Amino acid sequence: MSVLCLFCVHHVAVNGGAVNSNHLPGILTLMMEAGKMKDIKIGFIGLGGRGLGLMTHEVLGQGEKVTAVCDEYEDRAQKGADAVEKAGQERPAVYLDYHKVIEDENVNTIIIATAWESHVEIALAAMYAGKAVAVEVGGAYELKHCFDLVEAYEKTGTPFMFLENCCFGRREMMVLNMVKKGLFGEVVHCAGGYQHDLRDEISYGRENRHYRLRNYLSRNCENYPTHDLGPIAKVLDINHGNRMLTLSSTASKAAGLRDFIRENKPDDDFLKGKTFAQGDVVTTVIKCARGETIVLTLDTTLPRYYSRNFTVRGTKAMYEEATDSVFLDRKEDKDHDFDWLKHCVGNAKGYEEEWDHPVWKKYIEDGVKGGHDGMDWLEFEIFFQCLREGTPMPVDVYDAASWMAVTALSEMSIARGGAVVDVPDFTGGKWHMR
């Protein structure tokens, strides 16, 4: 399975396939002929829990060369360097300033796993320096940041991948395969959520130096939309024949963290008097150009089980992650209309043999590896493959911009009482031709 066919969409190269070398400082040392990278040398920026795990298991685990590591905290940076040595590689350069990584001539690829606020800033610096970029997920703080990413890519042509691992989940890709092969008929509606009890992580943010705390104190928005939106966007051909037109968000009151802190951190003088801006449940409704609707739910500060609530509704079928079930427009399924939970929960497993995405069929044959049920390994494997082959990234800068924009737009909408706001077209009108 070609990477180009991964999500069954068509790609076009920047400027019709031609890259203007005037915009590429250092790019000629980065890439071989036809855009292929000769020797990947990674500078890894951001070595908190998520970053260190990705570097250790997904990057070093695949035998990729890490030549520099960076974190604003020296203990984390040194721990990252230790992990590189433990993997049998030469100890990398250690930096506390990301600019030094980007300036390092022994680095041609930047992987960013820092706090949300710094993602765009670092990515832009890397792109204009001619370094390939892979950036972890998070929402945008301003719409301008999304436009800046697109502008940097279109000026430089540097490889850019948004590390939305849920696009590579087995079930998400199976449903995508079913949709593209017509089993669902015409898709009408999708839903998804980041529904994950993070009260402990947020409340202990100062102790653990975690960025979520300051965001929940100061912002009220759909702050983490891409886990749920990414797979939906691929199902709905967003930026590839379809696009998001409008968005409206509402937020509940903020009570979950207040009560959690009262019960679990009664001596925390800093937090016990704080009022959290972030509503406990944020609901976002999106309308698409082809007429489909999307509902996203952020639910991270109340007690609950983990779910991304991935749901696809078509004229011939539905899939629902909460029950891991496929419902087809046929007598066998309709007969269980009222007792579905009793008889049919988990029936999606029975569709795997026929409908698993070809990428996952091969992955299973080769052996599933890495974190998050194999999603992390697969996305990095494909990122490195694209670099070596000079092929377009399956989750590109236009995906990053449009998905990240949901955060900034939802903040606007909530502040205006749930007002409908327009979603910009980051493709410059090319969404229906890509």
ABEGO torsion letter per residue (X at the ends): XBAAAAAGBBBBBBGGGBBBAAABBGAAAABBBGGBBABBBBBBBEABAAAAAAAAAAAAAAGBBBABBBBABAAAAAAAAAAAAAAGBBBBBBBABAAAAAABAABABBBBABBAAAAAAAAAAAAAAGBBBBBBBEBBABAAAAAAAAAAAAAAGBBBBBBBAAAABAAAAAAAAAAAAGAAEBBABBBBBBBBBAAAAAAAAAAAGBAAAAAAAABBBBABAAAAAAAAAAAAGBGBGBBBABBBBBBBBBAAAAAAAAAABAABAAAAABBBABBABBBBBBBBAAGBBBBBBBBAABBBBBBAGBBBBBAABBBBAAAGBBBBBBAAAAAAAAAAAAAABGAAAAAAAAABBAAAAAAAAAEBBEBGGGAAAAAAAAAAAAAAAGBBBABBAAAAAAAAAAAAAAAAAAAAGGBBBBBBBAAGGAAAAX
